[in-house]
């Protein structure tokens, strides 16, 4: 191969590595935000169910299951 082709290949590899680094950073940041938002939502949802919907002695998961089964029975 000629010097120009070799140099062109090296540049292409460097650009690809840089692009992959940026892509991984952006995707990683998005996934971190997504995980934080979903985690926050789950805490709020569980708190709401525990405070307003759970019967005495019933866990949050049991209350959610009871509510979902009542909703499916109506359909």
N, C-alpha and C positions, 0 to 999 in steps of 0.2 A: 504494500500500500504506500501511497505517497505521504509526504509530511503533512500536507493539507488535510487529507482524509483522516490521518491519525489524530491531528489536532481537533478536527471536527468531531470525531468520536469522543475524545476527552471532554470537550465542551458539552456535548449531549449528555454524557454521564453525569457531569457536575450539575447541569441544569435539572436533570431528572431527580438527583439526590436532593437538591434544594427544594424542588416542588414537593417531593414526598415529605420532607421535614415540615414544610408549611402545612401541608394537608393533615399530617398526623397531629400537629399542634392545634389546628382548628377543630378537627373532629374530637380530639381529647377534651378541649375546652367545652365544646357543645355537650359532650357526654357528662362532664362534671356538672354543668348547669342543669341538665335534664335530671340527673340523679338527685340533686339538691331540691329541685322543684317538686319532684314526685315524692321525695321523702317528707318534705314540709307538708304537702297535701295530705299524705297518709296520716301524719300526726294530728292534723286538724280534723280529718274525718274520724279518726279513732276517738278523739276527745269529744266530738259532737255525739257520736253514737253512745259513748260511755255516759255522757251527761244527760242526754235527752231521750234516747231510745232504748237503752238496756234496762231490763227489769232487774229487780233486786236479786243479787247473787249470780247474775248472768254475765258471762265474759263478753268482750267486744266482738270476738269472732262468732260466738253463739248468737248474739243479737243481729249481726250482719246476716248470718245464715237464716235466721228466723224471718227477717224482713224480706230477704230475697225469695224465700219460699212462699211467703204471703203474696208477693208481687206476681210470681209465676202462676199461682193458683187463680188469680183474678183474670189472667189472660186466657 
